[in-house]
Amino acid sequence: MSLTIWRGVMSAVTHAIQNRHSTRAFLKRPVEEGLIREIIDIARFSPSSGNLQPWSLIVLSGDDLSQLKEEVDQTLAQSPKGEGMGYPIYPENLKAQYQARRAKCGEDLYATLNVSRDDRPGRAKQFARNFSFFDAPVGMVLAVDRSMGHGQWADLGMFLQTLMLLAHERGLGTCAQACWTLVHKTVERHLELPEELMVFCGIALGYADNEHPINTLRTEREPLSEFTQFKGFV
Ligand SMILES: Cc1cc2nc3c(=O)[nH]c(=O)nc-3n(C[C@H](O)[C@H](O)[C@H](O)COP(=O)(O)O)c2cc1C
């Protein structure tokens, strides 16, 4: 491969990484099945330890998506806090530095909607929008075999990021949604997942509504020096 092409490839990856942001409001515009297939067909080249490829993906649109959302709505009407988590999204005692980052991200998100820290109903209302996939035309469920361990869950993250970057490259917005584990029983039952599979997360997919204030959120990142040590360089 010539250097010019190689630089071109690098720049596309860099651009996608630096410009992808979670999308939480979508246009009604549908997404062609062929485009989604193309994204997944490339994302399957994500690396995984031992090449286990421990991901399972269910892609929902149209009536199938509506039916899942309706059933989840019924579950949440009966149990507003959900069914208990299928796995802990965060450790029980999140250390202060991580808790601070989580809180800041939440504050910044609600600030885009002018929802204040004390406005519990306002926050709950926005949080509930997760369970409509933020009205995205496509909702995906990323599942994993229950027997898999930490290593394979890291592989799921690889797959997830690859999928989101490919979607971004094609002009699509995404939001990974671990909160779907709060209704994991309903999702697993409704989708008739085999007993050995469990829900890791949902992924909203569609064309971003760039006029919506929630999509203006730009989250912060720590500088390299906060988490990287260089040794042996002169
Ligand atoms: C595995 C995973 C689960 C997430 N779960 C949710 C979720 O349930 N709801 C949500 O609104 N955002 C969720 N997010 C989005 C994160 O809040 C977001 O990625 C983070 O704040 C960084 O912002 P950015 O994606 O805009 O760069 C999740 C992201 C990841 C990677």
The ligand as an SDF file (V2000), in Angstrom:
LIG
                    3D

 31 33  0  0  0  0  0  0  0  0999 V2000
  -21.0040    0.1290   27.0770 C   0  0  0  0  0  0  0  0  0  0  0  0
  -21.6530    1.4810   27.0960 C   0  0  0  0  0  0  0  0  0  0  0  0
  -22.8900    1.6330   27.7030 C   0  0  0  0  0  0  0  0  0  0  0  0
  -23.5400    2.8880   27.6930 C   0  0  0  0  0  0  0  0  0  0  0  0
  -24.7990    2.9920   28.2280 N   0  0  0  0  0  0  0  0  0  0  0  0
  -25.4900    4.1430   28.0630 C   0  0  0  0  0  0  0  0  0  0  0  0
  -26.8730    4.2170   28.4380 C   0  0  0  0  0  0  0  0  0  0  0  0
  -27.4550    3.2660   28.9650 O   0  0  0  0  0  0  0  0  0  0  0  0
  -27.5400    5.3680   28.1910 N   0  0  0  0  0  0  0  0  0  0  0  0
  -26.9240    6.4540   27.6010 C   0  0  0  0  0  0  0  0  0  0  0  0
  -27.5880    7.4780   27.4130 O   0  0  0  0  0  0  0  0  0  0  0  0
  -25.6140    6.4220   27.2720 N   0  0  0  0  0  0  0  0  0  0  0  0
  -24.8890    5.2780   27.4590 C   0  0  0  0  0  0  0  0  0  0  0  0
  -23.5890    5.2060   27.0450 N   0  0  0  0  0  0  0  0  0  0  0  0
  -22.9500    6.3710   26.4280 C   0  0  0  0  0  0  0  0  0  0  0  0
  -21.9100    6.9850   27.3570 C   0  0  0  0  0  0  0  0  0  0  0  0
  -22.5460    7.7820   28.3290 O   0  0  0  0  0  0  0  0  0  0  0  0
  -20.9470    7.8080   26.4930 C   0  0  0  0  0  0  0  0  0  0  0  0
  -20.2800    6.9610   25.5960 O   0  0  0  0  0  0  0  0  0  0  0  0
  -19.9100    8.5670   27.3060 C   0  0  0  0  0  0  0  0  0  0  0  0
  -20.5160    9.4970   28.1490 O   0  0  0  0  0  0  0  0  0  0  0  0
  -18.9130    9.2800   26.3830 C   0  0  0  0  0  0  0  0  0  0  0  0
  -19.6130   10.1700   25.5340 O   0  0  0  0  0  0  0  0  0  0  0  0
  -19.5600   10.0450   23.9530 P   0  0  0  0  0  0  0  0  0  0  0  0
  -20.0670    8.6740   23.5680 O   0  0  0  0  0  0  0  0  0  0  0  0
  -20.4610   11.1300   23.4430 O   0  0  0  0  0  0  0  0  0  0  0  0
  -18.1240   10.2160   23.5220 O   0  0  0  0  0  0  0  0  0  0  0  0
  -22.9040    3.9910   27.0890 C   0  0  0  0  0  0  0  0  0  0  0  0
  -21.6500    3.8260   26.5030 C   0  0  0  0  0  0  0  0  0  0  0  0
  -21.0190    2.5940   26.5050 C   0  0  0  0  0  0  0  0  0  0  0  0
  -19.6740    2.4500   25.8250 C   0  0  0  0  0  0  0  0  0  0  0  0
  1  2  1  0
  2  3  1  0
  2 30  2  0
  3  4  2  0
  4  5  1  0
  4 28  1  0
  5  6  2  0
  6  7  1  0
  6 13  1  0
  7  8  2  0
  7  9  1  0
  9 10  1  0
 10 11  2  0
 10 12  1  0
 12 13  2  0
 13 14  1  0
 14 15  1  0
 14 28  1  0
 15 16  1  0
 16 17  1  0
 16 18  1  0
 18 19  1  0
 18 20  1  0
 20 21  1  0
 20 22  1  0
 22 23  1  0
 23 24  1  0
 24 25  2  0
 24 26  1  0
 24 27  1  0
 28 29  2  0
 29 30  1  0
 30 31  1  0
M  END
$$$$
